[in-house]
Amino acid sequence: MSSALMQNYGTRELKFDHGNGSYLFTKEGEPYLDFGMGIAVNSLGHCNPKLIDALTQQSKRLWHTSNLYNIEAGEELAAKLVANTFADRVFFCNSGTEAIECGFKAIRRYFHDKGQSQRNRIISMTGAFHGRSLAAIASAANPAHCEGFIVGDPGFDQAEFGNIESLKALISETTAAIVIEPVQGEGGITVASRKFLKAVRDLCDSNDILLMFDEVQCGIARTGSLYAYEQLGVSPDLLASAKGLGGGFPIGACLAVEKVAVALAPGSHGSTFGGNPLATAVGNAVLDELIDDTFLISVRDMGDYFKKELELLVERFPTLLSEVRGLGLMLGLYCLTDAGQLIARLQNHRLLVVKAGANSIRLLPALNVSKEEVDSALEILTKTLIEIENN
């Protein structure tokens, strides 16, 4: 029977019936070790008991009221995010793309309110991915994503990732902001250097330009700090967050400093489902786990162990692998052979990973993954690489 779904995701044969921790299971009970976690979404693994309890308890009390009314769980979650980040205010939505859109709108409204409407252009980076809305694809400027959708000049410029001179060359009297992923995900796991980000911050400050970080994928403890910018020594004016914030439940957030947040006055922006009681109840449960220093240390320690072991694989298979990149439990394994073939073979051995960039794989396990599970993934990787090498 043919699918009634639109085919924008292509054909997908593998189906799962349930999940538990780091594993997904088919109806037949076949276990798959999941090191993709819904592309960094299931931050605490599948069906985490604390998240189930938070969702169950809230579902018995209240699902949706709209943002015409005060939502207590949303107030609590916003307060926690503000207390643990650079931000003064938070806007809740349902996805990373929506968080990006909120940020872009706030940037343009900020300069409009200052009487500088001509300052409306936003500079992004090569290799970027900011979502699938019109503004998001226009900002990243990936031809494959833009074809047939973008008409005319959408108001974005693009600099070379990591190249401050490329950025400087694009600054003009119409520049409003720079948007950067501190750790690029979709484009390949590439970490921005502290030196580059410091130079970007200085460039923004000297030109009265806003700095926005897209931490939709690299945020929410994925790199071993609540947000990656904390390890890289630079604070933004705005930040987009989503994915792991709900641990599998849809939620997004745009964080901002006060001077930018006030630009979104009543009636200027909104979301029907954004910040609903169910999503924010789960978000609170996720954040309560992640903001614990012991938890963050464990993410960094496990990430260090995993990265070192992957580097040994690079040394062992120099004709198949080139390098390992990343921070914490957001790691990229760069391939000299076809990454798609490696991913397919790993799936055959019941290890799930995600492609990134032109030819690398993303390893995004649950943040509470055990050493035994990491070792199991390494064992499957080793066995699969031996197969490819022998063929």
C-alpha positions in Angstrom: 0.0 0.0 0.0 1.4 3.4 -1.0 2.0 6.1 1.6 -0.4 9.0 1.8 2.4 11.2 3.1 4.2 13.7 1.0 7.5 12.3 -0.2 9.8 15.1 0.9 11.6 12.6 3.2 11.8 9.9 0.5 11.3 6.3 1.1 11.8 5.0 4.7 11.5 1.3 5.3 12.8 0.9 8.9 10.0 1.2 11.4 10.2 1.3 15.2 7.6 0.2 17.7 9.0 1.5 21.0 12.2 2.8 22.7 14.0 2.6 26.0 17.1 4.5 26.9 19.7 4.2 24.2 17.7 1.6 22.2 14.9 1.5 19.7 13.0 -1.7 19.0 11.0 -3.0 16.0 7.7 -4.8 16.4 9.6 -8.0 16.3 11.7 -6.9 19.3 14.9 -6.3 17.3 17.1 -3.8 19.2 18.9 -0.9 17.5 21.5 1.1 19.4 20.5 4.7 18.7 23.5 7.2 18.3 21.4 9.6 16.4 18.7 10.3 19.0 16.3 11.9 16.6 19.1 14.2 15.5 20.1 15.3 19.0 16.5 15.5 20.2 16.1 12.7 22.7 18.6 14.2 25.1 17.9 11.8 28.0 17.2 8.8 25.8 14.0 7.2 24.7 11.0 7.2 27.2 13.0 8.6 30.1 10.9 7.8 33.3 11.2 11.4 34.6 10.0 12.9 31.4 7.2 10.3 31.2 6.1 11.3 34.7 6.2 15.0 33.9 4.2 14.6 30.8 1.7 12.2 32.4 1.1 14.4 35.4 0.6 17.5 33.3 -1.6 15.7 30.8 -4.0 14.9 33.6 -4.3 18.6 34.5 -4.1 20.8 31.5 -3.1 20.5 27.8 -3.7 23.9 26.2 -5.1 27.3 27.1 -3.5 29.6 24.5 -1.2 32.5 25.3 -4.1 34.7 26.3 -3.4 33.3 29.7 -0.5 32.9 32.0 1.1 29.4 31.8 2.8 28.5 35.0 5.1 25.9 33.6 6.2 28.3 30.9 7.1 31.0 33.5 9.1 28.4 35.4 11.0 27.2 32.4 11.8 30.7 31.2 13.1 31.7 34.6 15.4 28.6 34.6 16.8 29.5 31.2 17.4 33.1 32.2 19.0 32.1 35.4 21.5 29.8 33.6 22.3 31.8 30.5 23.1 35.3 29.2 19.5 36.0 28.4 16.9 38.3 30.1 13.8 37.1 28.2 12.6 34.0 26.5 10.0 33.3 23.7 8.7 29.8 23.4 7.7 28.1 20.2 7.5 24.6 18.8 10.8 24.0 16.8 14.2 25.3 16.0 13.1 26.9 12.8 10.5 28.9 14.7 13.1 30.0 17.2 15.3 31.2 14.3 12.3 33.1 12.8 11.7 34.8 16.1 15.3 35.8 16.3 15.3 37.2 12.8 12.1 39.2 13.4 13.4 40.5 16.7 16.6 41.7 15.0 14.8 43.6 12.3 12.2 45.0 14.7 15.0 46.2 17.0 16.5 48.4 14.3 13.1 49.5 13.1 12.3 50.8 16.6 15.6 52.6 16.6 14.7 54.4 13.4 17.2 52.4 11.4 15.0 50.3 9.2 17.7 50.3 6.5 19.7 48.0 8.8 17.9 44.8 7.9 20.5 42.5 6.4 21.7 39.5 8.3 25.1 37.7 7.7 25.3 33.9 8.0 28.1 31.4 7.5 29.0 28.9 4.8 28.0 25.4 5.8 25.1 26.8 8.0 21.8 25.2 8.5 19.1 27.2 10.3 15.9 25.3 9.4 13.4 24.9 6.6 11.3 28.1 6.6 11.8 30.6 3.8 13.9 32.9 5.9 15.9 30.0 7.4 16.8 28.5 4.0 17.5 31.9 2.6 19.9 32.6 5.5 21.9 29.3 5.0 21.9 29.7 1.2 22.2 26.0 0.4 21.2 25.8 -3.3 19.6 22.3 -2.8 17.3 23.8 -0.1 16.6 27.1 -1.9 15.8 25.9 -5.4 12.3 26.8 -6.4 11.6 28.6 -3.1 13.6 31.8 -2.9 12.7 34.7 -5.2 14.6 38.0 -5.3 16.9 39.3 -2.5 15.7 37.9 0.9 18.1 40.1 2.8 20.9 37.7 3.8 24.6 37.7 3.1 27.1 34.9 3.6 30.6 34.9 5.0 33.1 32.0 5.1 32.8 30.1 8.4 35.9 30.9 10.6 37.2 33.7 8.4 36.9 37.1 10.1 38.2 39.0 7.0 35.4 37.5 5.0 32.9 38.8 7.6 34.5 42.3 7.7 34.2 42.6 3.9 30.4 42.2 4.2 29.7 44.7 6.9 27.9 47.8 5.7 25.4 50.4 6.9 22.6 47.9 6.2 24.0 45.1 8.3 21.8 44.3 11.3 23.2 41.0 12.7 25.5 38.0 12.3 24.1 34.5 12.9 26.4 31.6 13.7 26.2 28.0 14.9 29.0 27.8 17.5 29.2 24.1 16.4 27.9 23.4 13.0 25.8 20.3 12.8 24.1 19.7 9.4 27.0 21.1 7.5 29.5 18.8 9.2 30.5 18.8 12.9 32.7 22.0 12.8 33.5 23.9 16.0 34.0 27.7 15.7 37.3 28.7 17.4 37.4 30.9 20.4 39.6 33.4 18.5 37.1 33.6 15.7 34.0 34.1 17.9 35.9 36.7 20.0 36.7 38.6 16.8 33.1 38.4 15.7 31.8 39.7 19.0 34.3 42.6 18.8 33.2 43.3 15.2 29.5 43.4 16.3 30.2 45.7 19.3 32.3 48.1 17.2 29.6 48.4 14.5 26.5 48.2 16.7 25.5 44.9 15.2 23.6 42.1 17.0 25.1 38.6 17.4 22.8 35.6 17.3 23.8 32.0 18.0 21.9 29.1 16.6 22.3 26.4 19.3 19.3 24.4 18.1 21.5 21.3 17.8 24.6 22.0 19.8 22.7 23.4 22.8 21.0 21.8 25.8 24.2 20.2 27.3 25.1 18.4 24.0 28.6 19.8 24.2 29.1 19.4 27.9 27.8 22.9 29.0 24.2 23.9 28.9 25.0 25.9 25.8 28.2 25.7 23.7 28.9 29.4 23.8 29.9 29.0 27.5 32.9 26.9 26.5 33.9 29.3 23.7 34.1 32.5 25.7 31.6 34.7 23.9 28.0 35.6 24.8 25.4 36.4 22.1 22.5 38.9 22.1 20.1 36.2 20.9 20.1 32.4 20.9 17.8 29.9 19.2 17.3 26.6 21.1 15.1 23.6 20.5 15.7 19.8 19.9 17.0 18.5 23.2 15.1 21.1 25.2 12.0 18.9 25.1 13.8 15.5 25.3 11.6 14.4 22.4 8.6 16.6 22.9 8.3 19.5 20.5 9.5 22.8 21.9 11.7 25.7 20.8 12.9 28.9 22.5 14.4 32.2 21.4 16.5 33.7 24.2 17.4 37.4 24.1 19.0 40.2 26.1 16.5 42.9 27.3 17.3 45.5 24.7 16.4 43.1 21.9 13.5 41.4 23.7 11.6 44.6 24.2 11.4 45.0 20.4 8.8 42.2 20.3 6.0 44.2 21.9 2.5 42.8 22.4 1.0 41.8 19.1 4.3 41.8 17.2 4.9 38.0 17.3 3.2 34.9 18.6 2.6 31.1 18.5 -0.6 29.3 19.1 1.0 26.3 20.6 4.3 27.9 21.8 5.0 27.4 25.5 1.9 25.2 26.1 1.6 23.4 29.4 2.6 20.0 28.1 5.8 21.1 26.3 7.0 23.4 29.1 6.3 20.8 31.8 8.6 18.3 29.9 11.1 21.1 29.3 11.3 21.8 33.0 11.9 18.1 33.7 14.7 18.0 31.1 16.4 21.2 32.4 16.2 20.0 36.0 18.4 17.0 34.9 20.8 18.9 32.7 21.7 22.0 34.8 23.2 19.8 37.5 27.0 20.2 37.4 27.6 16.5 38.0 25.6 15.7 34.9 27.4 18.2 32.7 30.8 16.9 33.9 29.7 13.3 33.0 28.8 14.5 29.4 32.2 16.1 29.0 34.0 13.0 30.4 32.0 10.6 28.2 32.6 12.8 25.2 36.3 12.9 25.9 36.4 9.1 26.2 34.4 8.6 23.0 36.4 11.1 21.0 39.7 9.5 22.0 38.5 6.0 21.0 37.3 7.4 17.7 40.7 9.0 17.1 42.2 5.5 17.6 39.9 4.2 14.9 41.1 7.0 12.6 44.7 5.8 13.2 43.7 2.2 12.6 41.8 2.9 9.4 43.7 5.7 7.7 42.3 4.8 4.2 38.7 5.0 5.4 38.7 7.8 8.0 40.4 11.2 8.2 39.5 12.9 11.5 37.2 13.4 14.5 35.7 16.7 15.3 33.3 18.0 17.9 32.7 18.8 21.6 31.1 16.6 24.3 28.7 14.2 22.8 28.3 16.0 19.5 31.0 14.2 17.4 31.7 13.9 13.7 33.7 11.2 12.1 35.0 12.3 8.7 35.2 9.6 6.0 37.5 9.0 3.1 35.1 6.4 1.8 31.4 6.9 1.1 29.7 8.0 4.4 26.3 6.8 3.1 27.7 3.3 2.6 29.1 3.3 6.1 25.8 4.5 7.6 23.9 1.8 5.8 26.3 -0.9 6.9 26.1 0.3 10.5 22.3 0.2 10.3 22.6 -3.4 9.1 24.5 -4.1 12.3 21.9 -2.2 14.3 23.8 1.0 15.1 21.9 4.2 14.1 23.9 7.3 13.2 23.2 10.4 11.1 25.0 11.9 8.0 26.5 15.3 8.2 28.0 17.6 5.6 29.5 16.2 2.4 31.0 13.0 3.8 30.9 12.6 7.5 28.7 10.9 10.1 27.3 12.5 13.3 27.4 10.6 16.5 24.8 12.0 18.9 24.1 9.5 21.7 21.8 10.2 24.6 23.6 12.6 27.1 23.2 9.9 29.8 24.7 7.2 27.6 26.7 4.5 29.5 30.3 3.5 28.8 29.1 0.1 28.0 26.8 1.5 25.3 29.6 3.7 23.9 31.8 0.6 23.8 29.1 -1.3 22.0 28.9 1.4 19.3 32.7 1.4 19.0 32.7 -2.4 18.6 30.1 -2.2 15.8 32.0 0.6 14.1 35.2 -1.4 14.2 33.6 -4.5 12.8 31.9 -2.5 10.0 35.1 -0.7 9.1 37.0 -4.0 8.9 34.2 -5.3 6.5 34.6 -2.3 4.3 38.4 -2.5 4.3 38.4 -6.2 3.4 36.0 -5.5 0.5 
